[in-house]
Amino acid sequence: MIKFAAPELASIPAFIATPDDIASLCEKLSPTAQHWVKVNHFTGKFAQSLVVPDTSGAIECVLLGLGHPNDRKRSRYALAPAFAKLPAGLYHFENELDIPNPDIELLGCLMTGYHFDRYKKMSGKKVDLIAPKWCDKTKVEAMAAAEQLCCDLINTPASDMSPQHLEEAAEKMAVAFGASCETIRGQDLLEHNFPMIHAVGRAAATEPRLIEIKHGSKGPKIALVGKGVCFDTGGLNLKPGQSMSLMKKDMGGAANTLALAHMILSAGLDCQLQVLIPAVENSVSATSFRPGDVLTSRKGLSVEINNTDAEGRLVLADALTYASESNPDLVLSMATLTGAARVAVGPDLAPYYTGSDEFADAIDHAARTSHDPVWRMPFHDPYEDMIEPAIADLDNAPSGGFAGSITAALFLRRFVARPETYTHFDIYGWSPKPQAGRPKGGALQGARTSFHAIKELFDL
């Protein structure tokens, strides 16, 4: 677990510097350290890091450069790029971080130490940090735990992250916070009227299921729905090998939803929380659903299947219908749903759709303060006819190739009883290259922003 180190241990002083205050900061250092700073041309520029030795060769202190505000715009975190360059050791900050959102900056520092080491021992350096007195230690560690949970779940291959394993992870989290967790599996999905979840997952060796976590009896009703496609072959519309290589991450919506729930439960927010994860594998066998099939959803809407590789919206549809039956104040879904979203905004931004301008304002504010960038996309009503085929109520994969992310969001909105309460995130869930505080691999996207936006919207 990624946490701050114990404060009673001996640690190395770290000074945070900018080009504007490096001169005054040097006055606090020993003459030897001042000389070392000068000869190494440390100026406090962004991502600059300097180790200062003492006369015996041990580390006397380290300096971390923040640079100017404009320099920091090119990185998600301001301090992590310099912190990541430090040699192995235990550090503490000697001065305060005088920029907005210092707790989030500390989270970035902690996440530089994240490694997915389930299958291979990592030989990388271990850089530990003592929690500064000026930070909210509990809050930072809770955010780090949620992000680590998300990354670990996505990074785990489908051989060890099947619907059953995802259910076990959800149960473990629920038990830790005293929440209930119930699951409907296999043929029972049909008896409980979740036909599309069953149809998508019935071809796999591991039974499809709907996982439900519930907690709280007062406050606003918040329903979170996460796409849990633990592996996506594309079904009978089989993906080519290159497109299948990252499909272990197709449960990234479920992972981010569990991370969001973890933050809500860790913070003890007074709300009635419901978490729904339709967990399936989209596999190929004699029982696979087919192109051209027409499925009837829990809501009663018929759906023509024009592509079995557009399966995520099908399992989400049944879960969203079920979530709406409790008349929640907010329904929020997260899914690795469309390639169109990646083409539009790339891998770092999470596009989102919402029927509430008030919640959109809260999301945009939270994204700026939580270093979890998102971008609002429109529920563009004139595109509704694109998801309406000739022989059924809805088309799961409209032809033409235009507005793929928007039409997917419009499809999902059809299954929510009160669209004005609905928000959807079309995430990527993966960082394709290593960045300071954001390692390559499974990634948290939109969850931290959603947490702060929910707090703001409902004044929790």
C-alpha positions as CSV (number, residue, x, y, z in Angstrom):
1,M,0.0,0.0,0.0
2,I,1.3,3.4,-0.9
3,K,1.5,5.5,2.3
4,F,3.6,8.1,3.9
5,A,6.6,6.8,6.0
6,A,6.7,6.9,9.8
7,P,7.8,10.3,11.0
8,E,10.1,9.0,13.7
9,L,12.6,7.7,11.2
10,A,15.7,9.6,10.3
11,S,15.2,11.5,7.0
12,I,16.8,13.8,4.5
13,P,15.7,17.4,4.3
14,A,14.1,18.5,1.0
15,F,13.7,22.1,-0.1
16,I,11.2,23.2,-2.6
17,A,12.5,26.0,-4.8
18,T,11.4,28.3,-7.7
19,P,13.5,30.7,-9.7
20,D,12.0,33.6,-7.8
21,D,12.9,32.3,-4.3
22,I,16.1,30.3,-4.9
23,A,18.3,33.2,-3.6
24,S,16.4,33.5,-0.3
25,L,16.3,29.8,0.1
26,C,20.1,29.4,-0.3
27,E,20.5,31.7,2.7
28,K,19.1,28.9,4.9
29,L,21.7,26.4,3.6
30,S,25.2,25.7,4.8
31,P,28.1,27.5,3.0
32,T,29.1,24.2,1.4
33,A,25.5,23.6,0.2
34,Q,25.3,27.1,-1.2
35,H,28.5,26.5,-3.2
36,W,27.2,23.2,-4.5
37,V,24.0,24.9,-5.7
38,K,26.0,27.5,-7.5
39,V,28.5,25.2,-9.3
40,N,25.7,22.8,-10.3
41,H,23.6,25.7,-11.8
42,F,20.5,24.8,-9.8
43,T,18.0,27.7,-10.4
44,G,14.7,26.2,-9.3
45,K,13.5,25.6,-12.8
46,F,10.7,23.1,-13.4
47,A,11.6,19.4,-12.8
48,Q,15.1,20.3,-11.7
49,S,16.5,18.2,-8.9
50,L,19.7,18.5,-7.0
51,V,21.3,16.2,-4.4
52,V,23.6,18.2,-2.0
53,P,26.4,16.1,-0.3
54,D,28.0,17.0,3.0
55,T,31.7,16.9,3.6
56,S,31.6,13.1,4.3
57,G,29.9,12.4,1.0
58,A,26.5,11.6,2.6
59,I,23.4,13.5,1.5
60,E,23.0,16.8,3.4
61,C,19.8,17.8,1.6
62,V,18.0,17.8,-1.7
63,L,16.5,20.7,-3.7
64,L,13.4,20.3,-5.9
65,G,12.6,22.8,-8.7
66,L,9.0,24.0,-9.3
67,G,9.7,26.5,-12.0
68,H,7.4,29.2,-13.1
69,P,3.6,28.7,-13.2
70,N,3.5,28.5,-17.0
71,D,6.2,25.8,-16.9
72,R,4.0,23.6,-14.8
73,K,1.1,23.5,-17.3
74,R,2.8,20.9,-19.3
75,S,2.7,18.3,-16.5
76,R,-0.2,17.0,-14.5
77,Y,1.8,17.5,-11.2
78,A,4.1,20.3,-10.4
79,L,6.4,18.6,-7.8
80,A,6.4,15.0,-8.9
81,P,8.7,15.5,-11.9
82,A,11.5,16.7,-9.7
83,F,10.7,14.3,-6.8
84,A,10.9,11.3,-9.2
85,K,14.5,12.0,-9.8
86,L,15.6,11.6,-6.2
87,P,17.8,8.7,-5.2
88,A,16.5,6.0,-2.9
89,G,16.0,7.3,0.6
90,L,13.6,8.8,3.1
91,Y,12.8,12.5,2.8
92,H,10.9,15.3,4.5
93,F,10.0,18.8,3.3
94,E,11.7,21.6,5.1
95,N,9.4,24.3,3.6
96,E,5.8,24.5,2.6
97,L,4.5,24.0,-1.0
98,D,3.2,27.5,-1.7
99,I,1.0,26.6,-4.7
100,P,-2.7,25.7,-5.1
101,N,-3.8,22.2,-4.1
102,P,-0.6,21.0,-2.2
103,D,-2.3,17.8,-1.1
104,I,-2.8,16.7,-4.7
105,E,0.8,17.6,-5.4
106,L,1.8,15.2,-2.5
107,L,-0.4,12.5,-4.1
108,G,1.7,12.9,-7.2
109,C,4.8,12.4,-5.2
110,L,3.5,9.3,-3.6
111,M,2.3,7.8,-6.9
112,T,5.9,8.1,-8.3
113,G,6.5,5.0,-6.1
114,Y,3.7,2.9,-7.6
115,H,4.8,-0.3,-9.3
116,F,2.7,-3.2,-10.5
117,D,4.8,-6.0,-9.1
118,R,2.4,-8.9,-8.9
119,Y,4.3,-11.0,-11.4
120,K,7.8,-9.5,-11.3
121,K,9.9,-8.2,-8.5
122,M,10.7,-4.6,-9.2
123,S,14.3,-3.6,-8.7
124,G,13.6,0.1,-8.9
125,K,14.6,2.6,-6.2
126,K,12.4,3.2,-3.2
127,V,11.8,6.9,-2.4
128,D,9.8,7.4,0.8
129,L,8.3,10.6,2.1
130,I,7.2,11.7,5.6
131,A,3.9,13.5,5.6
132,P,4.4,17.3,6.0
133,K,2.6,19.0,8.9
134,W,0.8,21.2,6.4
135,C,-0.9,18.4,4.5
136,D,-4.1,16.3,5.2
137,K,-2.3,13.0,5.6
138,T,-5.5,10.9,5.8
139,K,-7.0,12.5,2.7
140,V,-3.8,12.0,0.6
141,E,-3.4,8.4,1.7
142,A,-7.0,7.7,0.9
143,M,-6.6,9.1,-2.6
144,A,-3.4,7.1,-3.1
145,A,-5.1,3.9,-2.0
146,A,-8.0,4.4,-4.4
147,E,-5.7,5.1,-7.3
148,Q,-3.6,2.1,-6.5
149,L,-6.7,-0.1,-6.4
150,C,-7.7,1.2,-9.8
151,C,-4.3,0.8,-11.4
152,D,-3.8,-2.7,-9.9
153,L,-7.2,-3.9,-11.2
154,I,-6.6,-2.7,-14.7
155,N,-3.0,-3.9,-14.9
156,T,-4.0,-7.4,-13.9
157,P,-4.4,-9.7,-16.9
158,A,-7.8,-11.4,-17.6
159,S,-6.4,-14.7,-16.5
160,D,-6.4,-13.3,-13.0
161,M,-9.1,-10.6,-13.4
162,S,-12.2,-12.5,-14.6
163,P,-15.7,-11.5,-13.6
164,Q,-15.3,-13.8,-10.6
165,H,-12.0,-12.0,-9.6
166,L,-13.6,-8.6,-10.1
167,E,-16.5,-9.7,-7.9
168,E,-14.0,-10.8,-5.2
169,A,-12.2,-7.4,-5.4
170,A,-15.6,-5.6,-5.0
171,E,-16.5,-7.8,-2.0
172,K,-13.1,-7.1,-0.4
173,M,-13.6,-3.4,-0.6
174,A,-17.2,-3.6,0.6
175,V,-16.2,-5.6,3.7
176,A,-13.4,-3.1,4.5
177,F,-16.0,-0.3,4.7
178,G,-18.9,-2.2,6.2
179,A,-20.9,-2.1,3.0
180,S,-23.1,-4.9,1.6
181,C,-22.2,-6.7,-1.6
182,E,-24.5,-9.0,-3.5
183,T,-24.1,-10.6,-6.9
184,I,-26.5,-12.1,-9.5
185,R,-24.8,-14.7,-11.7
186,G,-25.4,-16.8,-14.8
187,Q,-28.9,-17.9,-15.5
188,D,-30.1,-16.0,-12.5
189,L,-29.6,-12.9,-14.6
190,L,-32.4,-13.9,-16.8
191,E,-34.7,-14.7,-13.8
192,H,-34.0,-11.2,-12.4
193,N,-34.5,-9.6,-15.8
194,F,-30.9,-8.6,-16.9
195,P,-31.1,-10.1,-20.4
196,M,-28.4,-8.0,-22.1
197,I,-25.8,-8.6,-19.4
198,H,-26.5,-12.3,-19.8
199,A,-26.4,-12.2,-23.6
200,V,-23.0,-10.5,-23.8
201,G,-21.4,-12.8,-21.2
202,R,-23.0,-16.1,-21.8
203,A,-20.3,-17.4,-24.3
204,A,-17.5,-17.1,-21.7
205,A,-16.3,-19.9,-19.4
206,T,-16.8,-17.6,-16.4
207,E,-20.4,-16.7,-15.8
208,P,-21.6,-13.1,-16.4
209,R,-22.8,-11.3,-13.3
210,L,-24.1,-8.1,-11.8
211,I,-22.3,-7.0,-8.7
212,E,-24.0,-4.5,-6.4
213,I,-22.5,-2.7,-3.4
214,K,-24.7,-0.6,-1.2
215,H,-23.9,1.6,1.8
216,G,-25.6,4.3,3.8
217,S,-29.2,5.1,4.7
218,K,-29.4,8.9,4.6
219,G,-28.4,11.7,2.3
220,P,-28.6,12.0,-1.5
221,K,-28.9,8.8,-3.5
222,I,-25.8,8.3,-5.7
223,A,-25.7,5.4,-8.2
224,L,-22.3,4.5,-9.8
225,V,-22.2,2.1,-12.8
226,G,-19.0,0.8,-14.1
227,K,-18.4,-1.3,-17.3
228,G,-16.7,-4.5,-16.2
229,V,-15.8,-6.3,-19.4
230,C,-12.9,-8.2,-18.1
231,F,-11.8,-9.1,-21.6
232,D,-13.2,-8.1,-25.0
233,T,-12.4,-10.3,-28.0
234,G,-15.0,-8.4,-29.9
235,G,-17.2,-11.4,-29.9
236,L,-18.1,-12.8,-33.4
237,N,-17.0,-9.4,-34.8
238,L,-13.6,-10.5,-33.7
239,K,-11.0,-7.9,-33.1
240,P,-7.6,-8.1,-34.9
241,G,-4.7,-9.1,-32.6
242,Q,-3.3,-5.6,-32.2
243,S,-6.7,-4.3,-31.1
244,M,-7.1,-7.1,-28.6
245,S,-3.7,-6.7,-26.9
246,L,-4.9,-4.1,-24.4
247,M,-8.4,-5.6,-23.8
248,K,-7.6,-6.5,-20.2
249,K,-8.3,-2.9,-19.6
250,D,-11.8,-3.0,-20.8
251,M,-12.9,-3.3,-17.2
252,G,-11.3,0.1,-16.6
253,G,-14.8,1.7,-16.0
254,A,-15.4,-0.8,-13.2
255,A,-12.0,-0.1,-11.7
256,N,-12.5,3.6,-11.8
257,T,-16.0,3.2,-10.3
258,L,-14.6,1.1,-7.5
259,A,-11.9,3.8,-6.9
260,L,-14.5,6.5,-6.8
261,A,-16.6,4.4,-4.3
262,H,-13.4,3.9,-2.2
263,M,-12.9,7.7,-2.0
264,I,-16.6,8.2,-1.0
265,L,-16.5,5.5,1.6
266,S,-13.1,6.6,3.0
267,A,-14.3,10.1,3.4
268,G,-17.4,9.0,5.2
269,L,-19.7,11.1,3.0
270,D,-23.3,11.0,4.2
271,C,-25.0,9.5,1.1
272,Q,-26.9,6.5,0.0
273,L,-24.4,4.8,-2.3
274,Q,-25.1,2.1,-4.9
275,V,-22.4,0.7,-7.0
276,L,-23.3,-1.5,-10.0
277,I,-20.8,-3.5,-12.0
278,P,-22.0,-5.7,-14.9
279,A,-19.0,-8.1,-15.1
280,V,-18.6,-10.2,-18.2
281,E,-16.2,-11.5,-20.8
282,N,-17.1,-10.9,-24.4
283,S,-16.0,-14.3,-25.8
284,V,-16.5,-16.5,-28.8
285,S,-18.3,-19.8,-28.6
286,A,-21.4,-21.5,-30.0
287,T,-23.5,-19.4,-27.6
288,S,-22.2,-16.0,-28.6
289,F,-24.7,-13.4,-29.5
290,R,-24.6,-12.6,-33.2
291,P,-24.6,-9.6,-35.5
292,G,-28.2,-9.1,-36.6
293,D,-29.7,-10.4,-33.4
294,V,-32.3,-8.3,-31.6
295,L,-32.1,-8.2,-27.9
296,T,-34.7,-7.0,-25.5
297,S,-33.4,-5.0,-22.6
298,R,-34.5,-4.8,-19.0
299,K,-36.3,-1.5,-19.8
300,G,-38.2,-3.3,-22.6
301,L,-36.4,-1.4,-25.4
302,S,-35.3,-3.7,-28.3
303,V,-31.7,-3.4,-29.5
304,E,-30.5,-4.5,-32.9
305,I,-26.9,-5.8,-32.8
306,N,-25.0,-4.5,-35.7
307,N,-21.6,-5.2,-34.1
308,T,-20.9,-7.6,-31.2
309,D,-17.8,-5.5,-30.4
310,A,-20.1,-2.7,-29.2
311,E,-21.0,-4.8,-26.1
312,G,-20.2,-2.4,-23.3
313,R,-23.2,-0.2,-23.8
314,L,-25.4,-3.3,-23.7
315,V,-24.3,-4.4,-20.2
316,L,-24.4,-0.9,-19.0
317,A,-27.9,-0.4,-20.3
318,D,-29.4,-3.1,-18.1
319,A,-27.5,-1.8,-15.1
320,L,-28.5,1.8,-15.7
321,T,-32.2,0.8,-15.9
322,Y,-31.9,-1.0,-12.6
323,A,-30.1,2.0,-11.0
324,S,-32.9,4.3,-12.2
325,E,-35.5,2.2,-10.4
326,S,-34.4,3.6,-7.1
327,N,-34.9,7.2,-8.3
328,P,-31.3,8.3,-7.5
329,D,-30.3,12.0,-7.3
330,L,-27.3,11.2,-9.4
331,V,-26.5,8.4,-11.9
332,L,-22.9,8.3,-13.0
333,S,-21.4,5.7,-15.4
334,M,-17.8,5.1,-16.3
335,A,-16.7,3.0,-19.2
336,T,-13.9,2.4,-21.7
337,L,-16.5,2.7,-24.3
338,T,-15.4,4.1,-27.7
339,G,-12.3,4.6,-29.7
340,A,-13.9,7.8,-31.0
341,A,-13.3,9.4,-27.6
342,R,-9.6,8.7,-27.9
343,V,-9.4,10.2,-31.4
344,A,-11.2,13.3,-30.1
345,V,-9.2,14.1,-26.9
346,G,-6.3,11.6,-26.7
347,P,-5.4,9.3,-23.8
348,D,-5.0,11.9,-21.0
349,L,-8.4,13.6,-21.1
350,A,-11.6,11.9,-20.0
351,P,-14.6,13.2,-22.0
352,Y,-17.9,13.3,-20.1
353,Y,-21.5,14.0,-20.8
354,T,-24.1,15.3,-18.3
355,G,-27.6,16.4,-18.3
356,S,-26.9,18.8,-15.4
357,D,-25.2,22.2,-16.0
358,E,-24.8,22.5,-12.3
359,F,-22.9,19.3,-12.0
360,A,-20.9,20.2,-15.1
361,D,-19.8,23.4,-13.3
362,A,-18.8,21.3,-10.3
363,I,-16.9,18.8,-12.5
364,D,-15.0,21.5,-14.3
365,H,-14.0,23.2,-11.0
366,A,-13.0,19.8,-9.5
367,A,-10.9,18.8,-12.5
368,R,-8.8,21.9,-12.2
369,T,-8.2,21.5,-8.5
370,S,-7.7,17.7,-8.4
371,H,-5.3,17.4,-11.4
372,D,-7.7,14.9,-13.1
373,P,-8.5,16.6,-16.4
374,V,-11.8,16.0,-18.2
375,W,-13.6,17.6,-21.1
376,R,-17.4,18.1,-21.5
377,M,-19.0,16.7,-24.6
378,P,-22.6,17.3,-25.7
379,F,-25.6,15.1,-25.5
380,H,-26.5,16.3,-29.1
381,D,-30.2,15.5,-29.5
382,P,-30.2,15.8,-33.3
383,Y,-28.0,12.7,-33.5
384,E,-30.8,10.6,-31.8
385,D,-32.0,9.3,-35.2
386,M,-28.5,7.8,-35.7
387,I,-29.1,5.2,-33.0
388,E,-32.6,4.2,-34.3
389,P,-32.4,1.4,-36.8
390,A,-35.2,0.1,-39.0
391,I,-36.3,-3.0,-37.1
392,A,-35.7,-2.3,-33.4
393,D,-35.9,0.6,-31.0
394,L,-32.1,1.1,-30.9
395,D,-28.9,0.3,-32.8
396,N,-25.9,-0.7,-30.8
397,A,-23.4,0.3,-33.5
398,P,-24.6,3.0,-35.9
399,S,-23.1,2.9,-39.3
400,G,-21.3,5.9,-40.9
401,G,-18.5,6.3,-38.4
402,F,-19.4,9.7,-37.2
403,A,-19.8,11.0,-33.6
404,G,-19.1,7.5,-32.1
405,S,-18.7,8.7,-28.6
406,I,-21.8,11.0,-28.7
407,T,-24.0,8.3,-30.1
408,A,-22.8,5.8,-27.5
409,A,-23.7,8.3,-24.8
410,L,-27.1,9.0,-26.3
411,F,-27.7,5.2,-26.4
412,L,-26.9,4.9,-22.6
413,R,-29.1,8.0,-21.8
414,R,-32.1,6.1,-23.2
415,F,-31.9,3.7,-20.2
416,V,-31.9,6.4,-17.5
417,A,-35.4,7.4,-16.2
418,R,-34.3,11.0,-15.4
419,P,-31.7,12.1,-18.0
420,E,-31.2,15.4,-16.1
421,T,-29.5,13.3,-13.3
422,Y,-27.2,11.4,-15.6
423,T,-23.5,11.8,-16.2
424,H,-21.3,9.5,-18.3
425,F,-17.5,9.3,-18.6
426,D,-16.1,7.7,-21.7
427,I,-12.6,7.0,-20.4
428,Y,-9.4,5.3,-21.7
429,G,-8.2,3.9,-18.4
430,W,-4.6,3.6,-19.6
431,S,-1.5,5.7,-19.6
432,P,0.5,4.8,-22.8
433,K,3.7,6.3,-21.5
434,P,5.3,6.8,-18.1
435,Q,4.9,10.2,-16.6
436,A,5.9,11.5,-13.1
437,G,3.1,10.4,-10.7
438,R,1.3,8.6,-13.5
439,P,3.1,5.4,-14.5
440,K,2.6,3.6,-17.7
441,G,-0.4,1.2,-17.5
442,G,-3.8,1.2,-15.9
443,A,-4.9,4.7,-15.0
444,L,-7.4,6.5,-12.9
445,Q,-9.5,8.9,-15.0
446,G,-12.4,11.0,-13.9
447,A,-12.8,9.3,-10.6
448,R,-11.0,11.9,-8.4
449,T,-12.7,14.7,-10.3
450,S,-16.1,13.0,-9.8
451,F,-15.4,12.6,-6.1
452,H,-14.8,16.3,-5.5
453,A,-17.7,17.3,-7.8
454,I,-20.1,15.1,-5.9
455,K,-19.0,16.7,-2.6
456,E,-19.5,20.1,-4.1
457,L,-22.9,19.4,-5.8
458,F,-24.5,17.9,-2.7
459,D,-22.5,19.9,-0.1
460,L,-21.2,16.8,1.6
